Amino acid sequence: MNRSASSRDRQHPPTWPDTVTCPFDFHEGLDFDPLLADLMARGPVTRIQLPYGDSEAWLVTSFDGVRQVTTDPRFSRAAIVGRDYPRLTPEPIVSPESVNVLDPPHSGRLRRAAARAFTKRRVERMTPAIERVAGRLLDEMAEHGPPADLAHHLSNPLPHHTICELLDVPEADRPVLLRRTHQMLATAPEARQTAADAKRFLRDYFADVVARRRRTPGEDLISAMAAPGADDGDRPLTDEELAVLAVTLILSGNDTATCQISNIVYVLLTRPDQWAALVRRPERLPVVLDELLRYIPFRKGVGIPRVALEDVEVAGVPIRAGDFVHVSYLAANRDPEVFRDPHVLDPDRPVHPHMTFGWGGHHCVAAPLALAELRVAVGTLLARFPGLRLAVPAREVRWDTATIRRFPLRLPVRW
């Protein structure tokens, strides 16, 4: 029986004395969540209660601790399947068959299939097309004239168009797919049925697409993954696996880049000296983007937990077999033991890997595509609109409050 409910409407099991209730609903601009900062100050491992799920969880916030949990096989994502695990959304976002809840080495076969969409060579081949789409979208924004909503003109359509092109989704179907992916990320208790319906719709939609591509292959990614011999010696993907993988890809393709285009531009425009420096030296964009990705908290709280398969210690804290363990990539990116002055945006800081795209066996396979989209979007803006600025005071920008993501609903700009 599914016992998930709003934290206001149900009785939780007995809690630890130091358990912290964590709604993780902070959405004021792109300031760092003060609750997460407080948890970091308490120590690298704390005990938390999330809005949904019938158990508490451990939260690991230090860079080294997150790295341990995401690479140690004693922590399993697969073990959450069938359990009402602690989470931020009323309806679990991932399907039980998703690559995101498989453990290595079992996840390898699906990850290798998904990674074909985002190899360096494929992304390089796609970049001119991304540039053409970005150029067309910004032509339309220029024709519209200032003030214009950058989210409407660029941030929302560019990543969605790109992933739909990869999957060869007809133009007429794209708006409903975008709406359904947003519905899956909602956090309000009353959104549960809508989110479940959205998940079911997307699976059914791509199950039909897979069946058609089996009969009549094209040049798209689904056809490539379904083709005989496409798995490089692996067992061929089933229709169900292909459909779930396609849902995962469209969620990934719409998530990071969509949020981060607007977030990055907002951060730069609220720091005019940083924007001006990039206008003067656009060749520094890759370095600046890397620091922006570390710095910006583009989502709320946590994602998918793991389960400890045996008793294990993290940062000196004993975790029992069967306990749920969440990690915070946002907190790891602000670990002062790893990043000097972590709450400062410093493009000149020493290079060090960050965790914005995850770590270990569940590092985001779509990261190369997201990076290409960000470079194209921000680079084209710098070249075509060097005088870009916010059209309203920063305090008047409205931010998403309905989903697990953090991004401006509208980003009015002038030039």
N, C-alpha and C positions, 0 to 999 in steps of 0.2 A: 504494500500500500504506500502510495506517495504521500509523505507527511509534510511536504514543503508548504510553508505559509509565511505570511508577513510576520516579522519579529514582534509586532504589536499584538498579533492575534493567536499566538500559540505559546505553550509552555516549553521552554528549553530543558534539556537534561541538566543535572547539577553542574555548576560551573566551578572552575578553579578560582581561588580567591583573587588572583591577579588577572583574570580574564578581562579583556577590553572589548566592549561592544563597538563594532566598526561598521557604520553605514557606508563609509567611503563615498559620500555624496557631495564633496567639496567641488565647487565649479566656478570660483571667482577668478576670472581671467585664466592665466597660466601660472598663477602662484602655486608654490608647492603646498600640498595638502598638510595643514598643521597637525592633523591627527596622525598622519604617517610620519611626520617629523618627530612627534612625541613618542611614537612607538620605536623609532630608531634610537632616540635618546635613552629609552629604557634598557636597550641592549640588542644584540644581533638576533635574538630569538625571543618572541613574545607569544602569548596565548590570546587568541581573538575569537569573537563571535560575529559572524556575518549575517546579513538580513535573511538569507534563505538556507535551507538544509538543516538536518537534525543533529548536527554535531558541531563542536568547536573545532578549532584548527590551530596549529602552530604557524606563525608568520616569521619567515627568515628575511632579514633586510640587509645584511652585510654582503659585500661583493663576494668574499670568499665563501660565505655560507650559502649564498645562492648558487655559486658555481658548484659547490659540493652536492647540493640537492638535485641539481639539474643534470649531473653527470654520474651520480652514484646509483647503480642498478638496484640498490636496496630501497629506493624510492620509486614507486610505480604509478604512472597515470592510468594504466589499464585497470588497476585495482579499484578505481572509482566507479566503473561501469556497474549499473544495477543498484547503486547506493545513492541516497539523498545527500549528496556531498555539499559542504558549505560553499556558498557562491553569492554573487551580487545580483543575479537575474532570477526571476521566478521560474522561468523555464530554462533548463540547461541549454546552452548555445550549441554545444557539440553533440553529434550523433554518436552512439556507441561504436559504430563502425569507422568513425573518422580516424584519419592518420594522427590527429592530435591527441587521441587517447590510446594509442598503441605504444608499446615500449620497444626500444631496440632489443634484439635485432629484428623483431617482427615488423616494426614500422618501416624497415629499410626498403622493402619492396614497393610500398606505396609512396614513400618519400622519393625514391629514385624515379618513379613515374611522374610525380608532381614536379620534380626538379627539372624535367625536360622542358617545361614551359619557361624556365628562368635561367637557363645556362647563359654564360657570358656571351657566347656566340649568338644565341637566339635574341637576347636583349639588345646586342649591338645591331642586329638586323632590324629589330623593331624600332630602334631609336629615331631614324628618319621619319617613320610614320607618326611617332609620338610628337615629334617636332612639328610636323604638318598639322596635326590636330590642335596642338597648343597654339600655333600661329593662327589657325582659323578661328579658334575660340577668342583669342585676343583681338583679332580683326573685328569680331562682332562686339566685343566690349568697347573698342575704340569708336566704332560706329554708333553705339549706344550713347557714348559720351559720359563725362563725369557729372555727378557721382555715379558710381556703378558698384554692384555687389560682386566682389571677387569670388566669393563662394559659389554664387550662381553661375558666373561666367567661366570659371576655370577650375576651382578646387573640386567641385562635385562632378562635373562631366568628364574631365580628363582621365582619371583613373578608371571610372566605370566604362568609358568608351574603350579604353585599352584592354581591360580584361575581357570585355564582351567580344572584342575583335579576336582575341586569342581563342575564345571558345566558339566563335562564329555564331553569336546570338543575333537573331534578326533585330533590326532597328526598332520595330514596333513593340518588341517584347522587353526592351531595356528599361523603360521607366518602371514597369511593375516589378522587375527583378531588383532594382535599386530600392524601391519602397519596401519590398519584403526583407531585404538584408538589413535595413534599418530597424524593422520591427523585431527582428531576432535579438537585437542588442538592448531592448528596453529593460528598465529596472523596476518599474512600478508593479505592485502586486496585481493590479487589475489588467496588466498587459500580458499576463501569462498565457491566456488562451490565444490571443493574437499572435504571440511569439511562436506558440506551438503550431498554429495554422500556417504561419510563414515558413517554418522549417519543413512542414509536410508539403507545402506548395513547391518549394524549391527542389526537394527530393523528387517529387513526382514530375516536375518540369524537366529536370535533367535525366531522369530515367527514360522519359520519352525521347529526349535528344540522343541519348546513348543508343537506344534501339534503332533510331533512324540512321545514325552514323555507322552502326554495324552493317546495315543494309546498303547504305550509300556513303562511303567514306569521302571526306573532303580534305582540305589542307589545314584544318584546325587541330588544336591540341587534343581534343577528345578522340578524334579519328586516329591521330598518331598513337595515342596510348592504347586504343582498342585494336590496332592492327596486329596481325600475327607476327610474332618475333619482336614486338616492340619492347618487351620486358627484359631483353638482354640476358636470357637464360632463366629469369624468374618465372614463376607460375603466372600465366596470363591473368589480368585483372577481370573480375566478374562484372556484370552489368551493374550490380548494386554498388560495388566498390568504385566503379567509374563515376556513378551518379553522386555518391557521397563526396568523392574527391573533387568533382566539379563544383559542388556547393562550397567546399572548403576553399577552393581557389577563388570563387567569386566573392566570398567573404573577405579573404585575405587581400584580394585585389582592390576591394572598395574601402578597406579599413585604414591602414597606416597612411597611405599617400593622400587619401581624401582629407583626413584630419590635418595632416602635417603640412600640406601646401598652405592652407589658411593660417595654421599656427605659426609656421616659420615666417610668413610675410608679416603677420601681426607683431611678432617679436622684433623683427628688423625695423618695422615702421615705428614702433614705440621706442626704438633706439636709433634715431636718425643718423648718428655718426657711423653705426655699423652698416646701415644701408648705403650711405655715401661711400664708405670704404670699399664696399663690394662693387659699386658703380665704377669707381676708379680702377679697381683691380679685380675684374671678374674671374681671373684665373685662380683666385683663392677660394672660389665657391665650394669645391669639394671639401676642403679643410673646414670651412665655416659651417657647411651643412653637417658634417660629422659632429661638431661640437653642439650645434643646435639640436640634433637628434638625441644627444646625451642629456641635454639640459631640459628639454621640453617634456613635461608630464602629459603625454597625449591621451592617457586613459585614466580611469578612476580605479584605485585600489589594486585588485589582484585579478588573476585569470583562472586557469584550470589548476586544481590542486593535485598533489600526489599523495600516496598512502605509503607509510613506512611498512615494509614487508617483514622487518625484524627490528629488535631494539637497536637503536643507533644514536650516536651523539653528534650534535651539530653545535659548534662554538661552545662546547662545554655543557650544553643542555641535553639531558637524556630525553629521547623521544621513543615512545613505546611502539611496538609492532601494532599496526592497525590504526595509528593516529593519522589524521589528515595533516598535510604540510603544504602551506602556500608559500610562494616566494614573491618578492616585490622587485621587479626589474627597475622600477622607478627609484626605489630606495637605494638599490645597488649602484645606480648611476650617480647618486649623491653621497657615496661613501667617502668620508674625508681621509680614510686610510689609503685610498686609491687615487682620488682626484683632489688635488690642491684647491682650496676654496671652492668646494663643489657647488655652492649656490650662486656662483658668479659665472656668467657667460663669458668665456675666455677662449677665443679661437686660437690663441697662441700657446695654450697649455700643452705640455708634453703629450705626445700621442699615446693613447692607451685604449684598448678595445672597450666598448660600452655594451650594454645589454638591451638596448631598445628593441632589437629584433630577436630577443631571446638568447638562449645559450644551450649548448649540448645537443642532445638528440632531437629536440623540438625547436631548434633555431629556425626562424621563418624562411621557408624555401622561396618565398616571393620577394625577399629582400633585394635582390639585384634589380628586379623590375621597379620596385618602389623607389630605389635610389635613382634610377634612370628618369622616372617621372618627376621626382623632386628637382633633379639637376636641370631638366628641360624646362619645367614650369618656372622655377625661380630665375634661371638664367635668361629665359626669354623675357620675363618681366623686367629684369635689370637692363636688358638691351633696349627694349621698346618703350619702357616707361621709367626712365631714370629719375624723374621727379615725382614718383608715386608717393602718396601720403594718405593717412587716414582721413576720411571725410567727416568723421565725428570724433569727439573726445574719446579716448580709450575707455573711460568709465561707462560710456553709453553702448559699447559693443555687447550684444546679447550672446550668451553662451548656452550650449546644450545642457539641459538638466534631466533629460529623459532616458539617456542611455549610459553605457559604461565608458563612453568616449568623452574626451574634452576637446571641444572645437567651437569656433564662433558660428552661430547659425547664419549670420550675415556678416560680411566684412566690407562695409562701404569705403570706397577709396576715390581719391581724386588724383589728377596729374596735370 
